[in-house]
Amino acid sequence: MKTQQISNWDKMVHAPFRKVVKFDLICMAIGAMMGIGAGAYLATSGILG
């Protein structure tokens, strides 16, 4: 039955979507902080300018 396949697909794909988005946002925030820190270090150490 196609309805059963769609509901199983729905459970597999759409159920953890919020968790995936939350994890992605956390990783992006950590990456942005690391990038800002590295940029500030390079700017103050005189490598960039």
mmCIF file as Biopython writes it, N, C-alpha, C and O atoms, coordinates in Angstrom:
data_model
#
loop_
_atom_site.group_PDB
_atom_site.id
_atom_site.type_symbol
_atom_site.label_atom_id
_atom_site.label_alt_id
_atom_site.label_comp_id
_atom_site.label_asym_id
_atom_site.label_entity_id
_atom_site.label_seq_id
_atom_site.pdbx_PDB_ins_code
_atom_site.Cartn_x
_atom_site.Cartn_y
_atom_site.Cartn_z
_atom_site.occupancy
_atom_site.B_iso_or_equiv
_atom_site.auth_seq_id
_atom_site.auth_asym_id
_atom_site.pdbx_PDB_model_num
ATOM 1   N N  . MET A ? 1  ? 0.832  -1.192 0.000  1.0 0.0 1  A 1 
ATOM 2   C CA . MET A ? 1  ? 0.000  0.000  0.000  1.0 0.0 1  A 1 
ATOM 3   C C  . MET A ? 1  ? 0.877  1.257  0.000  1.0 0.0 1  A 1 
ATOM 4   O O  . MET A ? 1  ? 1.867  1.343  0.727  1.0 0.0 1  A 1 
ATOM 5   N N  . LYS A ? 2  ? 0.502  2.195  -0.805 1.0 0.0 2  A 1 
ATOM 6   C CA . LYS A ? 2  ? 1.301  3.408  -0.903 1.0 0.0 2  A 1 
ATOM 7   C C  . LYS A ? 2  ? 1.151  4.287  0.333  1.0 0.0 2  A 1 
ATOM 8   O O  . LYS A ? 2  ? 2.108  4.952  0.729  1.0 0.0 2  A 1 
ATOM 9   N N  . THR A ? 3  ? -0.006 4.305  0.939  1.0 0.0 3  A 1 
ATOM 10  C CA . THR A ? 3  ? -0.187 5.164  2.120  1.0 0.0 3  A 1 
ATOM 11  C C  . THR A ? 3  ? 0.730  4.717  3.247  1.0 0.0 3  A 1 
ATOM 12  O O  . THR A ? 3  ? 1.243  5.552  3.993  1.0 0.0 3  A 1 
ATOM 13  N N  . GLN A ? 4  ? 0.942  3.412  3.382  1.0 0.0 4  A 1 
ATOM 14  C CA . GLN A ? 4  ? 1.838  2.914  4.421  1.0 0.0 4  A 1 
ATOM 15  C C  . GLN A ? 4  ? 3.272  3.354  4.148  1.0 0.0 4  A 1 
ATOM 16  O O  . GLN A ? 4  ? 3.982  3.746  5.075  1.0 0.0 4  A 1 
ATOM 17  N N  . GLN A ? 5  ? 3.707  3.298  2.901  1.0 0.0 5  A 1 
ATOM 18  C CA . GLN A ? 5  ? 5.060  3.722  2.559  1.0 0.0 5  A 1 
ATOM 19  C C  . GLN A ? 5  ? 5.243  5.220  2.837  1.0 0.0 5  A 1 
ATOM 20  O O  . GLN A ? 5  ? 6.280  5.636  3.355  1.0 0.0 5  A 1 
ATOM 21  N N  . ILE A ? 6  ? 4.252  6.010  2.497  1.0 0.0 6  A 1 
ATOM 22  C CA . ILE A ? 6  ? 4.366  7.452  2.715  1.0 0.0 6  A 1 
ATOM 23  C C  . ILE A ? 6  ? 4.440  7.746  4.209  1.0 0.0 6  A 1 
ATOM 24  O O  . ILE A ? 6  ? 5.232  8.589  4.629  1.0 0.0 6  A 1 
ATOM 25  N N  . SER A ? 7  ? 3.629  7.068  5.016  1.0 0.0 7  A 1 
ATOM 26  C CA . SER A ? 7  ? 3.661  7.351  6.455  1.0 0.0 7  A 1 
ATOM 27  C C  . SER A ? 7  ? 4.996  6.903  7.064  1.0 0.0 7  A 1 
ATOM 28  O O  . SER A ? 7  ? 5.521  7.575  7.952  1.0 0.0 7  A 1 
ATOM 29  N N  . ASN A ? 8  ? 5.543  5.790  6.602  1.0 0.0 8  A 1 
ATOM 30  C CA . ASN A ? 8  ? 6.858  5.372  7.096  1.0 0.0 8  A 1 
ATOM 31  C C  . ASN A ? 8  ? 7.922  6.380  6.680  1.0 0.0 8  A 1 
ATOM 32  O O  . ASN A ? 8  ? 8.792  6.733  7.477  1.0 0.0 8  A 1 
ATOM 33  N N  . TRP A ? 9  ? 7.857  6.839  5.448  1.0 0.0 9  A 1 
ATOM 34  C CA . TRP A ? 9  ? 8.801  7.850  4.962  1.0 0.0 9  A 1 
ATOM 35  C C  . TRP A ? 9  ? 8.663  9.116  5.791  1.0 0.0 9  A 1 
ATOM 36  O O  . TRP A ? 9  ? 9.657  9.744  6.156  1.0 0.0 9  A 1 
ATOM 37  N N  . ASP A ? 10 ? 7.408  9.490  6.090  1.0 0.0 10 A 1 
ATOM 38  C CA . ASP A ? 10 ? 7.146  10.661 6.924  1.0 0.0 10 A 1 
ATOM 39  C C  . ASP A ? 10 ? 7.809  10.512 8.287  1.0 0.0 10 A 1 
ATOM 40  O O  . ASP A ? 10 ? 8.439  11.446 8.783  1.0 0.0 10 A 1 
ATOM 41  N N  . LYS A ? 11 ? 7.668  9.343  8.883  1.0 0.0 11 A 1 
ATOM 42  C CA . LYS A ? 11 ? 8.268  9.118  10.202 1.0 0.0 11 A 1 
ATOM 43  C C  . LYS A ? 11 ? 9.786  9.205  10.122 1.0 0.0 11 A 1 
ATOM 44  O O  . LYS A ? 11 ? 10.421 9.777  11.007 1.0 0.0 11 A 1 
ATOM 45  N N  . MET A ? 12 ? 10.370 8.646  9.078  1.0 0.0 12 A 1 
ATOM 46  C CA . MET A ? 12 ? 11.827 8.632  8.976  1.0 0.0 12 A 1 
ATOM 47  C C  . MET A ? 12 ? 12.384 10.028 8.707  1.0 0.0 12 A 1 
ATOM 48  O O  . MET A ? 12 ? 13.408 10.404 9.276  1.0 0.0 12 A 1 
ATOM 49  N N  . VAL A ? 13 ? 11.718 10.800 7.842  1.0 0.0 13 A 1 
ATOM 50  C CA . VAL A ? 13 ? 12.323 12.036 7.369  1.0 0.0 13 A 1 
ATOM 51  C C  . VAL A ? 13 ? 11.890 13.235 8.203  1.0 0.0 13 A 1 
ATOM 52  O O  . VAL A ? 13 ? 12.732 14.045 8.589  1.0 0.0 13 A 1 
ATOM 53  N N  . HIS A ? 14 ? 10.616 13.366 8.485  1.0 0.0 14 A 1 
ATOM 54  C CA . HIS A ? 14 ? 10.109 14.607 9.056  1.0 0.0 14 A 1 
ATOM 55  C C  . HIS A ? 14 ? 10.092 14.628 10.579 1.0 0.0 14 A 1 
ATOM 56  O O  . HIS A ? 14 ? 10.005 15.701 11.176 1.0 0.0 14 A 1 
ATOM 57  N N  . ALA A ? 15 ? 10.172 13.475 11.215 1.0 0.0 15 A 1 
ATOM 58  C CA . ALA A ? 15 ? 10.114 13.475 12.677 1.0 0.0 15 A 1 
ATOM 59  C C  . ALA A ? 15 ? 11.329 14.150 13.304 1.0 0.0 15 A 1 
ATOM 60  O O  . ALA A ? 15 ? 11.149 14.997 14.179 1.0 0.0 15 A 1 
ATOM 61  N N  . PRO A ? 16 ? 12.558 13.821 12.903 1.0 0.0 16 A 1 
ATOM 62  C CA . PRO A ? 16 ? 13.704 14.447 13.573 1.0 0.0 16 A 1 
ATOM 63  C C  . PRO A ? 16 ? 14.135 15.766 12.947 1.0 0.0 16 A 1 
ATOM 64  O O  . PRO A ? 16 ? 15.239 16.237 13.220 1.0 0.0 16 A 1 
ATOM 65  N N  . PHE A ? 17 ? 13.286 16.381 12.107 1.0 0.0 17 A 1 
ATOM 66  C CA . PHE A ? 17 ? 13.705 17.565 11.357 1.0 0.0 17 A 1 
ATOM 67  C C  . PHE A ? 17 ? 14.065 18.713 12.288 1.0 0.0 17 A 1 
ATOM 68  O O  . PHE A ? 17 ? 15.054 19.407 12.053 1.0 0.0 17 A 1 
ATOM 69  N N  . ARG A ? 18 ? 13.273 18.929 13.352 1.0 0.0 18 A 1 
ATOM 70  C CA . ARG A ? 18 ? 13.577 20.022 14.285 1.0 0.0 18 A 1 
ATOM 71  C C  . ARG A ? 18 ? 14.898 19.776 14.998 1.0 0.0 18 A 1 
ATOM 72  O O  . ARG A ? 18 ? 15.666 20.710 15.231 1.0 0.0 18 A 1 
ATOM 73  N N  . LYS A ? 19 ? 15.163 18.527 15.345 1.0 0.0 19 A 1 
ATOM 74  C CA . LYS A ? 19 ? 16.438 18.215 15.999 1.0 0.0 19 A 1 
ATOM 75  C C  . LYS A ? 19 ? 17.598 18.488 15.054 1.0 0.0 19 A 1 
ATOM 76  O O  . LYS A ? 19 ? 18.637 18.996 15.474 1.0 0.0 19 A 1 
ATOM 77  N N  . VAL A ? 20 ? 17.425 18.155 13.786 1.0 0.0 20 A 1 
ATOM 78  C CA . VAL A ? 20 ? 18.486 18.389 12.803 1.0 0.0 20 A 1 
ATOM 79  C C  . VAL A ? 20 ? 18.734 19.880 12.659 1.0 0.0 20 A 1 
ATOM 80  O O  . VAL A ? 20 ? 19.884 20.318 12.619 1.0 0.0 20 A 1 
ATOM 81  N N  . VAL A ? 21 ? 17.659 20.670 12.582 1.0 0.0 21 A 1 
ATOM 82  C CA . VAL A ? 21 ? 17.809 22.123 12.430 1.0 0.0 21 A 1 
ATOM 83  C C  . VAL A ? 21 ? 18.479 22.702 13.663 1.0 0.0 21 A 1 
ATOM 84  O O  . VAL A ? 21 ? 19.362 23.552 13.548 1.0 0.0 21 A 1 
ATOM 85  N N  . LYS A ? 22 ? 18.065 22.248 14.851 1.0 0.0 22 A 1 
ATOM 86  C CA . LYS A ? 22 ? 18.666 22.756 16.087 1.0 0.0 22 A 1 
ATOM 87  C C  . LYS A ? 22 ? 20.156 22.418 16.136 1.0 0.0 22 A 1 
ATOM 88  O O  . LYS A ? 22 ? 20.974 23.269 16.486 1.0 0.0 22 A 1 
ATOM 89  N N  . PHE A ? 23 ? 20.505 21.197 15.793 1.0 0.0 23 A 1 
ATOM 90  C CA . PHE A ? 23 ? 21.914 20.777 15.779 1.0 0.0 23 A 1 
ATOM 91  C C  . PHE A ? 23 ? 22.712 21.609 14.781 1.0 0.0 23 A 1 
ATOM 92  O O  . PHE A ? 23 ? 23.836 22.024 15.061 1.0 0.0 23 A 1 
ATOM 93  N N  . ASP A ? 24 ? 22.114 21.848 13.607 1.0 0.0 24 A 1 
ATOM 94  C CA . ASP A ? 24 ? 22.793 22.623 12.577 1.0 0.0 24 A 1 
ATOM 95  C C  . ASP A ? 24 ? 23.035 24.054 13.055 1.0 0.0 24 A 1 
ATOM 96  O O  . ASP A ? 24 ? 24.114 24.605 12.838 1.0 0.0 24 A 1 
ATOM 97  N N  . LEU A ? 25 ? 22.043 24.655 13.702 1.0 0.0 25 A 1 
ATOM 98  C CA . LEU A ? 25 ? 22.205 26.024 14.190 1.0 0.0 25 A 1 
ATOM 99  C C  . LEU A ? 25 ? 23.266 26.099 15.281 1.0 0.0 25 A 1 
ATOM 100 O O  . LEU A ? 25 ? 24.040 27.055 15.330 1.0 0.0 25 A 1 
ATOM 101 N N  . ILE A ? 26 ? 23.306 25.096 16.157 1.0 0.0 26 A 1 
ATOM 102 C CA . ILE A ? 26 ? 24.328 25.072 17.210 1.0 0.0 26 A 1 
ATOM 103 C C  . ILE A ? 26 ? 25.717 24.971 16.583 1.0 0.0 26 A 1 
ATOM 104 O O  . ILE A ? 26 ? 26.641 25.673 16.993 1.0 0.0 26 A 1 
ATOM 105 N N  . CYS A ? 27 ? 25.862 24.089 15.583 1.0 0.0 27 A 1 
ATOM 106 C CA . CYS A ? 27 ? 27.165 23.942 14.925 1.0 0.0 27 A 1 
ATOM 107 C C  . CYS A ? 27 ? 27.568 25.221 14.214 1.0 0.0 27 A 1 
ATOM 108 O O  . CYS A ? 27 ? 28.738 25.603 14.236 1.0 0.0 27 A 1 
ATOM 109 N N  . MET A ? 28 ? 26.603 25.890 13.579 1.0 0.0 28 A 1 
ATOM 110 C CA . MET A ? 28 ? 26.928 27.142 12.897 1.0 0.0 28 A 1 
ATOM 111 C C  . MET A ? 28 ? 27.337 28.215 13.898 1.0 0.0 28 A 1 
ATOM 112 O O  . MET A ? 28 ? 28.245 29.001 13.626 1.0 0.0 28 A 1 
ATOM 113 N N  . ALA A ? 29 ? 26.676 28.257 15.056 1.0 0.0 29 A 1 
ATOM 114 C CA . ALA A ? 29 ? 27.029 29.245 16.077 1.0 0.0 29 A 1 
ATOM 115 C C  . ALA A ? 29 ? 28.433 28.988 16.607 1.0 0.0 29 A 1 
ATOM 116 O O  . ALA A ? 29 ? 29.215 29.922 16.785 1.0 0.0 29 A 1 
ATOM 117 N N  . ILE A ? 30 ? 28.753 27.715 16.860 1.0 0.0 30 A 1 
ATOM 118 C CA . ILE A ? 30 ? 30.099 27.380 17.344 1.0 0.0 30 A 1 
ATOM 119 C C  . ILE A ? 30 ? 31.144 27.742 16.285 1.0 0.0 30 A 1 
ATOM 120 O O  . ILE A ? 30 ? 32.199 28.287 16.611 1.0 0.0 30 A 1 
ATOM 121 N N  . GLY A ? 31 ? 30.850 27.438 15.025 1.0 0.0 31 A 1 
ATOM 122 C CA . GLY A ? 31 ? 31.769 27.768 13.952 1.0 0.0 31 A 1 
ATOM 123 C C  . GLY A ? 31 ? 31.960 29.272 13.811 1.0 0.0 31 A 1 
ATOM 124 O O  . GLY A ? 31 ? 33.073 29.737 13.563 1.0 0.0 31 A 1 
ATOM 125 N N  . ALA A ? 32 ? 30.880 30.035 13.967 1.0 0.0 32 A 1 
ATOM 126 C CA . ALA A ? 32 ? 30.997 31.499 13.874 1.0 0.0 32 A 1 
ATOM 127 C C  . ALA A ? 32 ? 31.854 32.034 15.009 1.0 0.0 32 A 1 
ATOM 128 O O  . ALA A ? 32 ? 32.688 32.913 14.794 1.0 0.0 32 A 1 
ATOM 129 N N  . MET A ? 33 ? 31.658 31.512 16.219 1.0 0.0 33 A 1 
ATOM 130 C CA . MET A ? 33 ? 32.477 31.960 17.352 1.0 0.0 33 A 1 
ATOM 131 C C  . MET A ? 33 ? 33.951 31.626 17.128 1.0 0.0 33 A 1 
ATOM 132 O O  . MET A ? 33 ? 34.828 32.443 17.407 1.0 0.0 33 A 1 
ATOM 133 N N  . MET A ? 34 ? 34.218 30.420 16.621 1.0 0.0 34 A 1 
ATOM 134 C CA . MET A ? 34 ? 35.608 30.041 16.361 1.0 0.0 34 A 1 
ATOM 135 C C  . MET A ? 34 ? 36.210 30.928 15.268 1.0 0.0 34 A 1 
ATOM 136 O O  . MET A ? 34 ? 37.369 31.333 15.360 1.0 0.0 34 A 1 
ATOM 137 N N  . GLY A ? 35 ? 35.419 31.225 14.235 1.0 0.0 35 A 1 
ATOM 138 C CA . GLY A ? 35 ? 35.906 32.082 13.170 1.0 0.0 35 A 1 
ATOM 139 C C  . GLY A ? 35 ? 36.192 33.495 13.650 1.0 0.0 35 A 1 
ATOM 140 O O  . GLY A ? 35 ? 37.191 34.099 13.261 1.0 0.0 35 A 1 
ATOM 141 N N  . ILE A ? 36 ? 35.305 34.025 14.504 1.0 0.0 36 A 1 
ATOM 142 C CA . ILE A ? 36 ? 35.527 35.368 15.048 1.0 0.0 36 A 1 
ATOM 143 C C  . ILE A ? 36 ? 36.775 35.372 15.925 1.0 0.0 36 A 1 
ATOM 144 O O  . ILE A ? 36 ? 37.585 36.297 15.869 1.0 0.0 36 A 1 
ATOM 145 N N  . GLY A ? 37 ? 36.919 34.328 16.733 1.0 0.0 37 A 1 
ATOM 146 C CA . GLY A ? 37 ? 38.102 34.244 17.590 1.0 0.0 37 A 1 
ATOM 147 C C  . GLY A ? 37 ? 39.381 34.146 16.788 1.0 0.0 37 A 1 
ATOM 148 O O  . GLY A ? 37 ? 40.370 34.804 17.111 1.0 0.0 37 A 1 
ATOM 149 N N  . ALA A ? 38 ? 39.375 33.331 15.745 1.0 0.0 38 A 1 
ATOM 150 C CA . ALA A ? 38 ? 40.575 33.188 14.907 1.0 0.0 38 A 1 
ATOM 151 C C  . ALA A ? 38 ? 40.869 34.497 14.186 1.0 0.0 38 A 1 
ATOM 152 O O  . ALA A ? 38 ? 42.027 34.901 14.077 1.0 0.0 38 A 1 
ATOM 153 N N  . GLY A ? 39 ? 39.826 35.159 13.695 1.0 0.0 39 A 1 
ATOM 154 C CA . GLY A ? 39 ? 40.030 36.441 13.011 1.0 0.0 39 A 1 
ATOM 155 C C  . GLY A ? 39 ? 40.576 37.498 13.953 1.0 0.0 39 A 1 
ATOM 156 O O  . GLY A ? 39 ? 41.458 38.269 13.578 1.0 0.0 39 A 1 
ATOM 157 N N  . ALA A ? 40 ? 40.058 37.540 15.176 1.0 0.0 40 A 1 
ATOM 158 C CA . ALA A ? 40 ? 40.552 38.510 16.140 1.0 0.0 40 A 1 
ATOM 159 C C  . ALA A ? 40 ? 42.009 38.212 16.500 1.0 0.0 40 A 1 
ATOM 160 O O  . ALA A ? 40 ? 42.819 39.129 16.636 1.0 0.0 40 A 1 
ATOM 161 N N  . TYR A ? 41 ? 42.336 36.933 16.652 1.0 0.0 41 A 1 
ATOM 162 C CA . TYR A ? 41 ? 43.721 36.554 16.950 1.0 0.0 41 A 1 
ATOM 163 C C  . TYR A ? 41 ? 44.658 36.972 15.825 1.0 0.0 41 A 1 
ATOM 164 O O  . TYR A ? 41 ? 45.721 37.541 16.072 1.0 0.0 41 A 1 
ATOM 165 N N  . LEU A ? 42 ? 44.263 36.690 14.600 1.0 0.0 42 A 1 
ATOM 166 C CA . LEU A ? 42 ? 45.112 37.050 13.466 1.0 0.0 42 A 1 
ATOM 167 C C  . LEU A ? 42 ? 45.232 38.560 13.331 1.0 0.0 42 A 1 
ATOM 168 O O  . LEU A ? 42 ? 46.297 39.066 12.976 1.0 0.0 42 A 1 
ATOM 169 N N  . ALA A ? 43 ? 44.161 39.281 13.609 1.0 0.0 43 A 1 
ATOM 170 C CA . ALA A ? 43 ? 44.210 40.740 13.489 1.0 0.0 43 A 1 
ATOM 171 C C  . ALA A ? 43 ? 45.117 41.343 14.569 1.0 0.0 43 A 1 
ATOM 172 O O  . ALA A ? 43 ? 45.872 42.278 14.304 1.0 0.0 43 A 1 
ATOM 173 N N  . THR A ? 44 ? 45.034 40.797 15.786 1.0 0.0 44 A 1 
ATOM 174 C CA . THR A ? 44 ? 45.851 41.370 16.867 1.0 0.0 44 A 1 
ATOM 175 C C  . THR A ? 44 ? 47.305 40.911 16.789 1.0 0.0 44 A 1 
ATOM 176 O O  . THR A ? 44 ? 48.197 41.606 17.274 1.0 0.0 44 A 1 
ATOM 177 N N  . SER A ? 45 ? 47.553 39.761 16.191 1.0 0.0 45 A 1 
ATOM 178 C CA . SER A ? 45 ? 48.933 39.281 16.123 1.0 0.0 45 A 1 
ATOM 179 C C  . SER A ? 45 ? 49.706 39.930 14.972 1.0 0.0 45 A 1 
ATOM 180 O O  . SER A ? 45 ? 50.922 39.767 14.876 1.0 0.0 45 A 1 
ATOM 181 N N  . GLY A ? 46 ? 49.026 40.646 14.120 1.0 0.0 46 A 1 
ATOM 182 C CA . GLY A ? 46 ? 49.714 41.380 13.066 1.0 0.0 46 A 1 
ATOM 183 C C  . GLY A ? 46 ? 49.914 40.591 11.791 1.0 0.0 46 A 1 
ATOM 184 O O  . GLY A ? 46 ? 50.593 41.067 10.881 1.0 0.0 46 A 1 
ATOM 185 N N  . ILE A ? 47 ? 49.338 39.386 11.695 1.0 0.0 47 A 1 
ATOM 186 C CA . ILE A ? 47 ? 49.532 38.575 10.481 1.0 0.0 47 A 1 
ATOM 187 C C  . ILE A ? 47 ? 48.747 39.178 9.316  1.0 0.0 47 A 1 
ATOM 188 O O  . ILE A ? 47 ? 49.210 39.185 8.176  1.0 0.0 47 A 1 
ATOM 189 N N  . LEU A ? 48 ? 47.553 39.682 9.624  1.0 0.0 48 A 1 
ATOM 190 C CA . LEU A ? 48 ? 46.700 40.181 8.544  1.0 0.0 48 A 1 
ATOM 191 C C  . LEU A ? 48 ? 47.012 41.638 8.187  1.0 0.0 48 A 1 
ATOM 192 O O  . LEU A ? 48 ? 46.715 42.077 7.076  1.0 0.0 48 A 1 
ATOM 193 N N  . GLY A ? 49 ? 47.591 42.368 9.092  1.0 0.0 49 A 1 
ATOM 194 C CA . GLY A ? 49 ? 47.777 43.759 8.768  1.0 0.0 49 A 1 
ATOM 195 C C  . GLY A ? 49 ? 48.987 44.297 9.441  1.0 0.0 49 A 1 
ATOM 196 O O  . GLY A ? 49 ? 49.310 45.475 9.281  1.0 0.0 49 A 1 
#
